[in-house]
């Protein structure tokens, strides 16, 4: 069974706003120094957190697989492995909160960039 669609049922392709040289406004924005600075600023902020996350995350299997350090008891029957693993959850929560607060600043910067280059 084939379904025939009417022309008015097909999705409408909308043309994105272009300047006289044919480039999209967004293509023009990514070439600006302001945009490149914003990307660099975001990478500079995120890089230490990404490195810390992966290092701390990958240390757990190394310590549990190749050493006995985390097998000692911390509190009652609870070993340091459980404390470390729970600490990873806390770390992710803290990193997320830090990023959410900092992303508000990035959003403001991006909004200013859009205001300057597109919504003028």
HUBELWO-V66682 format. One record per run of one state. SS is the DSSP state (2 for helix, 1 for strand, 0 for the rest). FROM is the first residue (numbers start at 1). LEN is the number of residues. If there is no record, write none. Layout:
# HUBELWO-V66682
ss:SS from:FROM len:LEN
ss:SS from:FROM len:LEN
This chain:
# HUBELWO-V66682
ss:0 from:1 len:6
ss:2 from:7 len:3
ss:0 from:10 len:8
ss:1 from:18 len:1
ss:0 from:19 len:5
ss:1 from:24 len:1
ss:2 from:25 len:5
ss:0 from:30 len:3
ss:2 from:33 len:34
ss:0 from:67 len:2
ss:2 from:69 len:3
ss:0 from:72 len:1
ss:1 from:73 len:3
ss:0 from:76 len:2
ss:1 from:78 len:2
ss:2 from:80 len:38
ss:0 from:118 len:3
